[in-house]
Amino acid sequence: MYFETFYNRYQLDDDILKKIGFNPYYLKVQSALNETLFIEGKEVIDLASNNYLGIANDSRIKKAAIKAINKYGVSLCATPIALGFSDLYNEASLRLSSFIGVESSIIYPSCYQANNGLFSVIASKDDVIIIDQYAHSSLVEGARAIGCKIRPFLHNNLNNLEKNLKYSGKYNQIIVVTESVFSTEGSIAPFKSIVELCKKYNALPVIDDSHGIGVLGKNGKGILEHEGLNNYDGVYTASLGKSLANFGGVIGGKKSLIDYLKYYSSHLVYSTALPPHILAGIIEALNIIGNEFDVLSKKMWDSRNKLRDALIKHGYQLTPSVAPIVSIITGTTEDTLLFAKTLFENKIISTPFVYPSVPKDKGVIRLIAGANLSENSLKKVISCFRLLKSG
């Protein structure tokens, strides 16, 4: 009887998915990330992945990964503290530190783990964490786990942030948390101004650059380059599974903090070490970005601008994105999921965001036109949206 009661608590409410006859989540991907891919047996144009620079299926990255597999195998079968990191780990972390513009860095199995594990090391119950109201759940949940005071500030609102900072002097430590690029709407944090406010009020800035690394900045180095922040004194995190076309997460900052995390961050200490072939892929991705970012970035932005301009022309309501993200405002959960279904039926895979990922009845369909999207595919996409609007 107890087990029946227990499991009855965990019945998925999927009535709305059954009603519309489509589930856009956890679809079966049957090919690599090219401009078109096979999902559930259907060839579709990829506007859903975070493959900004279009290098996820690059032959050079695959070759580097295969070479590492031949040397190291597919796993170290141990946590890094128990066995150690591969020598590729040291190379990858040094390359990332230099690329990002931080003194030192450490690589986690995922950025979710990095964000979740960071606050348990750097914060305590006597601190306050002031966090952008639209910050990613990995940051929010990591902060909540500490049990300290959490104060959300209005999205990208410097006046509201300063108001919160003024009333936080009684706490032992003040931590300000935000993202560089907010992935559902494409806004970019005014991070240089946020850092200046942190200096004014003796607060520690923490930035998640997951959608900025490999995208923002003259050389694709992310938010610190984009904002002209040299000798950054705060903490930096980012996913390596978006524009860098691999997986894992990085925390960057002062060497003393990074050395401390190696022994006191449970999310790293008790997780199996990142596979060597992934580290090889990260290194090769950095090589490609270093040599080809100008060309890749231009393709990415050209595709984004053509798609955005066409959607505006045909009457779609978009979020005010300044990043290479185009998000269509769709409203209710049902309307958002129905639109995603229609796009899939028209051979376009998109990302629908519904509550609780976004506020209730403020759903969006996010579209990312990566650098590998051909002119022909882009024309098909634009034609589809035009027909859907006119029909």
N, C-alpha and C positions, 0 to 999 in steps of 0.2 A: 504493500500500500504506500509506503514511504517513497519508493522509487517512482511509482506512478505519479504521485504528487510532485516530486522533484522535476521529472521530465515534462510534466504538463505546464510548468512555468516557462518552458523554452519552446513554445510553438511559434514558428515564424508566421507573422501576419503578411501573407503575400496576396491578399485578395485583389489589390489594385493591379498587380502584375498579371493575375489570372484574368481580370476584367479586360485589360488592354491586349492580352495575348502575346506579350513580349517581355522578356527579362533582359535588360541591357547589361547586366552585371554578371561577372564570372563566365563570360562566353568562352567557347573553346577555340583557341588560336591554333591554326594548323600550318603556319608558315612563318618565315622570318619577317622582320619589319622592313619591307620594301615600301614603295609608294602605294602599291596595292598589296593586300595580304588576304589569306583565306581564313575566314572565321565561320564556324558552323557550316562548312561546306560552300560558303558563298565568297566570291572574290569582291572585296570592298576597297575603297580608297581610304587610306589611313589619315583621319583627322583627330584621332583619339589619343595616340601615344604622345609621350613627352620627348620624342625623337627630334628635337629642335634642329639639330645640325644634320640630320639624316645619315648618321654614321653607324647606327646600331648594327647594320649588317655589312659593314665595310670589310672587305677581304683582308685588309692589313690588320685589323683588330682580331679577326678570327684566326689569322695566321699566328699572331703573337700568342693568343690563348692556346692554340693547339701545340705550339712549341713548348709552352710552359707545362701543359698536361703531359707531354712526352717526357719532360724532365722530372716533374714533381708529383705526377698523378693528379687526381681530382680533389683530394682533401688531405689535410694534415691530421685529421681525426683527433684533434685535441684543442683545448683552449690555448691561446697564445702564452698565458703565464705558465702553463704546465709543460708545454713542449717548446714553444718559441714561434716566432714569425719566420716565414721564408725570407730570403735575402731580397726578394722582389718587394716585400713590404717596406723595407727601409728606403728603397729607391722610390717607390710610389709616394710615401709620406713626404720625403724630401722634395720631390717634384711638385706635389700638391701645395706644400708650404710656400714654395717659391712662386708658383702660379697664382695662388690666392693673394699672397702678400701678407703672410703671417710668419711669426718667428718659428713656430713648430706646429705639427699636426699629428693626429692619431685617427686611424681608420676603423670604423665599426662595421659589423655585418649589414647594418641598414641605418639610414638617417633617422628612422623612427626610434631605433634603439639609442642612437646618439642623443637625440633631443630628450627622450624619456630619461636617460641615464645621467644627463648633464646636471640637472638641478639637484639630484640627491647628493651630489658631491659639492656643489658650489653654494647651496642655499640651506637655511635652517628655519626652524619655526619662529625665530625672532626677526626674520627678514620680511620684506614686502617685494612682491613681483608685480610690476606694472606692465601689462601686456596688451597689445593691440587686440581689439575685440574680434577681428577676423583672423587671428593667428591660427596656425595649423593645430589639429587636435593633438599631435605628438608633443607640441610645446605646452599646450594647456594641461594635458594629462600629466606630463612630467612635473609641471609646477604644482598641480593639485596634490600630488603624492607627498609633497613635503609637509603639508599641513600649515604652511605659513599664510599670511595675508596676501590675497590676490586682488589687484585692482585693474579691471579692464579700462583702457582708454579708447575714446572714439577713433575710428579707423583713420590713420594717417593725420590725425588732428593734433598739431603741435601745441595749440593753446590748451586743449584738454589734457594733454600729456603733462605740460608744465604745471597745470593746476593740481594734478595728482602728485607730482614731484614735490610741490610746495608743502603738501600735507603729509609727507612721508618721512619727515626728519626724525621722528621718534623711533624708527625701526633701526635695528642693528646694521642692516645692509639693504640698499635699494638696487633692484635689478630691473632693467627695462628690456622687454622682449618684443621683437617684431620680425617680420619677414622682409625680404628684398622685393620680390615679385609675388603678389597675392594671386594664387593660381586659378581661382574661380572667376575673377573679374579683370585681371591684368594690370592692376594698379601697382605703382612702385613706391616704396617708402621713401620719404625725405630723410634718408639715413644720416647724411652729414649734419643736418640740423638736429636730429635726435641725439647724435653723439655730442654735439655742442651743449645741449641741454643736460646730458648726463654729466659732463664735466662741471657744469655750473652747480649741479646739486649732488655731486659726489656719488653718482649712480654708475652701475656696471651695465654697459650695453651688450645685448646678445642678439645676433642677427642670423636668421635662417635664410641662406642664399640658394636654396634648392632649385628654384626656377630662374636664378640669375647667373649662376656659374655657367660658363660656356655660352652665355647669351648677352649679358650686359658688358659694357666697357669697350674701349677701342680695340682691345685684343681678346675680348671674350673672357676676361679674368673675373668678372662678376661685379658685385655691388661695391666693393672697396675701390676698384679701378673706376667704375662708373661715377662714383661720388668724389673721386680724387682724395681718398682717405689713405694717407701714408702713415706708417708707424701706428697702426690701429691698436689700441690698448684693451679692447673688449674681447668678447668671445664670438667665434664664428662657427656656424655649422652649415652643411650642405649635403644634398643627395648626390651620389655618383651614378645614379640610375636614370638620369634624364638626359641632358645634353652630352654628358660624358659617356653615355651608351653602355654602361656596365651596371653594377649595383654595389651597395655599400653606402656608408655615410662617413663624413669627416667632421671632426671638431678641430678647430684651429685657434691658436692664441699664444700666449707667452709660454716659453719652454717649461718653466716651473709648474704651470698648471697641467700641461700635457704629460709631463713626467709623473705628476701626482695621479692623474686619471688612470694611468697604466696599472696602478696598484689598488685604487680605491673606487673605480667605476665598475660596479657589479655587472652592468650590461655588457662590458667588454671582457672582464676577467672570467666570467662564467659562460661565455659564448664561444663556440668552435671558431677557430681562426678563419678569416676570409680565405677562400681557396686561391692558391698561387696564380691560376690562370685568369682569375678576375683582376688581380693586381697587374698582370701583364697587359690585360686589356685596357686598364685605366692608364697605364704608362703610354701605350700606343695612341689612345684617344688624345692625350695631352700633346703628343707629337703632332698629330693631325691638326689639332686646333692651333698649335703654335705656328704651323706652316701654311695653313689654308683658311684661317678664320675669316679673312677679308672676303674671300669668294663664297664660303658657306654662309656667312652672315648676310651678305647681299641677297643670296637666293632666298633665305628664310624671310627677310624683311619684305622683299618684293612679293613673295607669295602671300604673306600676311596682309600687305597693303592692298593688293588686288582683290583678295577675298573680302576684306573689311569694306572697301569702297563699293564693291558690287552689292553686298548685303544692305548697306545704307541706301544705295540707289533703288533697290527693290523693296524698301520699306520695312526692313527688319529693325527692331529696337535692340541696340547693343549696349553693353557696359562700356564706360569711358576708358577703355584699355590703352595703355601706352607701352605695353610689352607685346611680344609676338604671340599674343593670345587673342582670339576673337570669341567673345561670349554673347550668345543671343539670349535675351531676357524672355523667358517662356512662362513664368507665373507659377501655377499650381503644380503639385507633384504629378497629377494625372496628365495635364497638358504637356509637361516636360517629357514624361516617359512616352507619350503618344508621338511627340515630335521625333524623339530618338528612334522610335520604331519606324516611322515614315522614312527617315533618312537611311536606316539600315535596309529597308525594302528597296530603296533607290541606290543601294550599293555604296553607302557612305557610313563609316563607323565614327561616332562622335562620343563625347562624354557628357551624360546628363548629371547635373548636380541638383539634388532635392534635399528637403529638410530631413535630417538635422545638419547636413553638410553646409547648407545655406539657410537663412531665415525662412520661416514658413511662408509659402506662396510666393517665394522669390527665386524660383528655380531658374537655372540657366543651362543652355547647351554650349559646352566649350569646344572650340575648334582650334587645333594647332596644325598649321600648314608648315611642315618641316622643309628643310633645304633640299630634300630628295624628291619633292613633289614636282612632277613634270608639268609643263605648260598645258599639255593635253588633258591630264587629270584635273588640273585646276579649272580648265574650261568646262569639263563635265560637271564639276562641283557647282560652279557658278550657274550653269544652265539649269541644274536641278533645283537650286534655290529659287531661281527666277520662275520656273514652271510651278513650283509649289505655292509661290505667292500669288501667281496669276490664276491658278486653278482653284 
